[in-house]
Amino acid sequence: MLKDITLGQFFPGNSLLHRTDPRFKILILLAFLVGVIAAKSVYSFALILTVTVLLTALSRLSPKTVLKNLKPLIFILIFTGILNVFLYKGDNILVDWHFIHIYREGLIYAAFMMLRLACLVTGSFVVLTYTTSPLDISDALESLLKPLKLIRLPVHEFAMMMTIALRFIPTLVEETDKIMSAQKARGADMESGGLRKRIAALVPILVPLFVSSFRRADELAEAMECRCYHGGEGRTKMKQMKSRFADWAFFAVMLIICVSVFFINRFGVRI
Amino acid sequence: MSYIEVKDLVFAYDEGEKVFDGFNLAIEKGTYTAVLGRNGSGKSTLAKLLCGILQPVSGSVCVGGLSTADEEQLYKLRRSCGMIFQNPDNQIVASVVEEDVAFAPENLGVPSAEIRKIVDEALSLVGMTEYAKHSTYKLSGGQKQRVAIAGVLAMRPQCIIFDEATAMLDPSGRRDITATMKRLNKENGITVINITHYMNEAAEADRIVALDGGKILLDGTPEEVFSEGETLRRAKLATPQITELCDALRECGMPLKKGILHTMQAADAIENYVKGL
């Protein structure tokens, strides 16, 4: 039952987005996110929406998969919408009943807010998590954050931790499953009772899980030492990230879009 | 000088009883040695001492002419003497097979293009080439252990220590790994030390060192060691089943020779006896 948990679903493929250097993808995503958040007029929203659709098309993922993965977000989207409808104050009042005031501007604002969130999430998924393997993301982060080494931030260690965490997620999920079965076999009841009782029932699962995780960490450290691991110094990579002209061009296009959002904001109906 | 030389080794875990007290062992280059012993006999501790994870209290451990006490040379030593651990899950670092195999050469600072070559070579040595892009998590125990072996081979070691590397595998995985050990030893000239408590596995080696309470109980070829059934049993060790059967038959008066290790050997010996009746 715990087997379905995946973190950052990656769909292997060979689209333009798949082939883009992961370091550039992070930069492109940042530019895109700035654009999405900055969009304030109808026209700039139209631009952002077009870019989101284009990015999805570039990833060659079926729109169905992308929409399906938006499903868990519906609750947040609706919640944001409702909050904005009730809390926004404008000039043209539509409903005025006791403590509920709904303005026309509120409705429009809520709609755009939901659209913005949807673009934000779709964009990040399509550019990064769906089209980049987790390992590439952590490698790219390590490479991008390299300058921070100057102020003694442990960038390599951070990336190594991420790699190992990703590697051990399925192992630990499997182990949790095993411990749960073992405790059930001894008569542990995990499915009934109130919230407090259920949380209490988690203790006999978490304690052995922690103990075994520490033992695993110990053994892994020994195995890493035996394979000559000694931190990031003097380390090379099998796969070197090489930026091509296309990566720079892609990034430049996204930067131009981001800047034009600020420019277009001046025209059209402001939201 | 032998490839591995342990001299007057004294070792104890913090404040614990001494595991080794004046232990000596020499292992020649290119040999296939099995180390036998029941739990607590010091066999895993010996493995960790050999690759410098643990340091002796006194005495010396030298591998390929390098002392484990010499911190400057420690990576050089570990590079020449790799180790495979018991739990395949706890020694795989990366989520993709080839990335994991590349881990050691990356640590050693080998140039990228060469790592690629080394990784492909190591994977083909253990017969895992077709799994290069697979996720490590979905492999079977035996396959994971083969990836771990490839990860060590990528350091181009002279010696590999297997610390109960087959203990958590199913019989087919165990056969797989035992065959790989033998092949690496015979075809690639890698010194293999297999620490195990499976007698059948030990019988495959050229030499067996049986440990008991931090001392060498028996040392010799499998035939010699398993001929000492009585001594082994006293140390709570067993002989392979077939050897045990032959011992039992001998006690009943059947004149079989000592140190029979394989089923076919036993069948021949019994056939000869029956024909002679």
Contacts between the chains, C-beta under 8 A, distances in Angstrom:
chain1	res1	chain2	res2	distance
A	133	B	96	7.7
A	134	B	95	7.0
A	135	B	94	6.8
A	135	B	95	6.1
A	135	B	96	6.4
A	135	B	99	6.3
A	163	B	93	7.3
A	163	B	94	6.4
A	163	B	95	7.6
A	164	B	93	6.6
A	166	B	95	5.7
A	167	B	92	7.0
A	167	B	93	6.6
A	167	B	94	6.0
A	167	B	95	4.7
A	167	B	136	7.1
A	167	B	137	7.6
A	170	B	137	4.4
A	171	B	89	5.5
A	171	B	137	6.6
A	216	B	87	7.9
A	216	B	89	7.4
A	216	B	90	5.0
A	219	B	85	6.3
A	219	B	87	6.3
A	219	B	90	4.0
A	219	B	91	7.0
A	220	B	90	5.2
A	220	B	91	6.7
A	220	B	93	7.3
A	222	B	48	7.6
A	222	B	53	5.5
A	222	B	85	7.3
A	223	B	83	7.7
A	223	B	85	5.6
A	223	B	90	6.6
A	223	B	91	3.6
A	223	B	93	7.7
A	224	B	93	6.3
A	224	B	103	7.8
A	225	B	53	6.5
A	225	B	78	7.3
A	226	B	51	5.7
A	226	B	53	7.0
A	226	B	78	5.7
A	226	B	82	6.5
A	226	B	83	4.7
A	226	B	152	7.8
A	227	B	78	7.5
A	227	B	82	7.4
A	227	B	93	7.9
A	227	B	103	5.8
A	227	B	104	4.1
A	227	B	107	6.3
A	227	B	151	6.4
A	227	B	152	7.0
A	227	B	155	6.9
A	228	B	75	5.0
A	228	B	78	5.4
A	228	B	79	5.9
A	228	B	104	5.8
A	228	B	107	4.5
A	228	B	108	5.6
A	228	B	155	6.8
A	229	B	103	7.5
A	229	B	107	5.0
A	230	B	75	6.8
A	230	B	107	6.7
A	234	B	109	4.5
A	235	B	106	5.7
A	235	B	107	6.0
A	235	B	109	6.4
A	236	B	105	7.7
A	236	B	106	5.5
A	236	B	109	5.2
A	236	B	110	6.0
A	236	B	111	6.4
A	236	B	112	6.0
A	236	B	115	6.8
A	237	B	106	6.0
A	237	B	112	6.3
A	237	B	115	8.0
A	238	B	98	7.4
A	238	B	99	7.1
A	238	B	102	3.9
A	238	B	105	7.5
A	238	B	106	6.2
A	238	B	112	6.0
A	238	B	115	4.3
A	238	B	116	6.1
A	238	B	119	6.5
A	239	B	112	7.5
A	240	B	112	4.9
